[in-house]
Structure formats: C-alpha cells, structure tokens
Amino acid sequence: MVTSVTSLGRNGLYDWLIQRVSAVVIAVYMIGMLGFLITQSNLDFDTWSAFMGSAPMRIANTLLVLSVAAHTWIGLWSVTTDYLTSLTFGKAATKVRLVVQMVIALLLLVYVLWGLLMIWGGA
Amino acid sequence: MKVSIYRYNPETDREPAMKEYELDTQGKDLMVLDVLNLLKEQDPSLSFRRSCREGVCGSDGMNMNGKNGLACITPLSAVAPGVKEGKKPLVLRPLPGLPVIRDLVVDMTMFYNQYEKVQPYLQNNTPAPAIERLQSPEDRAKLDGLYECILCACCSTSCPSWWWNPEKFLGPAALLQSYRFLADSRDNATEDRLSKMDDPFSLFRCHGIMNCVSVCPKGLNPTRAIGHIRSMLLERGV
C-alpha cells in the first residue's frame, strides 16, 4: 500500500527479516569474540594478528561488516522516516530526509569498503 | 478534587490551554465520565463525546493522567493512585495524535481511513450457499479476541509509530481488524489482504512496544494479531 524506494529491500518483510538475521550474526560474533578475549590470558600482537587473519575470522568479519551495515541502514531508515517528516520539518521534510538518508548510505558504503579492505587487503 | 482539562475552541482560542476545576466527589469512586458530566453542569461549554456510558460504543476514549482509556468504565481509583482521594489532580486530555475539533473531541478521520484500507468486511468470491456460510466451532473460536474491538482508537492513538506515520502505518486497531478477517475461515481474500501489507510501513512499522495492549479497554491484544499477520507474510514470502 505504501511505496518506499529507499528502504533496503523496498519490502517490509525483507527488511524485517534482514534486520533479525543481521542481529543474530552480530550477537553470535560478539559472543564468539568475547569468548576469545576471555580465554586469552596474554594477548599479544602475533596471536591477535594470526586470529584475525585466519580464514574463518575473515569470513566472520566480512559477515559482521555487512550485517552491521544492513542493520544500521534498516534501523536508521526507520528513524529518518519516523522523525524527519512533514510533522517536524514541514515542506522541507522530503529534502531533509533524502539528504540525511544519502549521507548515512554513503557513510555505510565507505564503512563496508574500508572494512573489506582491512579484512582482505592485508593478505 | 482537582481536575485539569485540556480546553480548546478553535473559534475563540489562539492555542489550547489546561483549565482547572474543583469538584466535590464526597469520596466516591466515580467513573471519569461521571466527573465530566458533573463538571459540564458547572461549565456547559466543556465538550466531550459520550453515548452508551458502559464501554460498548467507544465514544469517550480520552487520555487520563497520561494513559488512554474509556472515561465511562475507568473509575477514579484506576486512573492513578491518589486521584480518587484528591491528593493528585485528574488530568484529562484528548486522544494524542489526532486533530482536536474542540476540547476533548478529536477528528477521527485519519483513524477511520486506515480502518477502511484493511477492507473490514467478509470477502468470498465463491457462489453463495442457499442459507449461510457455515463455520465450525473451532474456526469460530479463532475470531475470539478479534471481533470485540469497538474502534475507540485508544490503541492507535497510544502508538508512537502511528503518531509519526498516521497515513502510512495502519495502526493497531486496523491491523487487529485486518487479522480478524484473515483468520476468518469464510473469507478467501487472504492473498489480496496480505499483498497490501508487505511494504515497510503498513504493518512492519510496528516495533512491538505493546502500548496498544496496555491501553485496550476491551483487553484485546493487537500486538499478537500483528505477529500472526507477520507470520502469514513470512510463510507466504519465504
């Protein structure tokens, strides 16, 4: 009934599902990372570098970066469409919302590319 | 006791204001609507809607000390601790998020528009039987907790998602009614109904904070109904 071209999947069910799946990925990553940090009594650079450079962790880090970006976009898209509306900004609302959404989208894109560079670039 | 009431007459007032009243209830645990009726004797210009005065018509939905409810079935003791005893004032405001016509009377057009969108009537394109479409007792039981809604708008006007997007998000009342027909074994417009709700706003703007459940004067649970619709969409879309 409502058309939304800037939401992640342009579909409520898709966004809702991605939001939940990405939350699970982030939660599992955080628990795993916490477990690693707790079990390491003397964490030095070599251990950390070997751990983060291993193939499973590179994949986990990639999933994390993508999940954080998708989760953030869906969440902030909801926030912008809740609060940056004609109720708060009158006629300028569409411009304000579009600019804020584009800034968030570009920042997230930079974050993803930068993250991927860090994860895969240093091989 | 002290009563503070939101007053606004667009013909004479530049902006709304709270007006203070004094009323002697003789310690009785009156219903809020009784208090309003007594105050109207003091001040005939005070405007509010009421009809059945027994929680069936849904006319006197209002905000009482910060919580929506029906004035006719809310005793002073249930509004907030200390109100009945006169230790705290009774504060009455119109339902939040709707344009005020006058005092406690709000314009419900936006609310009814969303109700209309969910096509709240039975749809069945199979040939009508000679007498009536039968339903098993089990299927009929699925409508319990759904059909009782009286459209008082207490739930939708307590929902922040609806405050921010009253034209895009259907709101708990309309969604409860939508599920009432999705759950009805005699209705076969399920696909059409669901396909109109899978955008990011109509249904999915519900974040499950359950304000609707906490204020419903009929004890209904729109959040659960919304969850059921979401499950139906998930089954259909995955």
Interface residues (C-beta under 8 A of the other chain):
Chain A: M1 V2 T3 S4 S7 R10 N11 G12 L13 Y14 D15 W16 L17 W77 S78 T81 D82 Y83 T85 L87
Chain B: K117 P160 S161 W164 N165 K168 K196 M197 D198 D199 P200 F201 S202 L203 F204 R205 R230 L233 L234 G237 V238
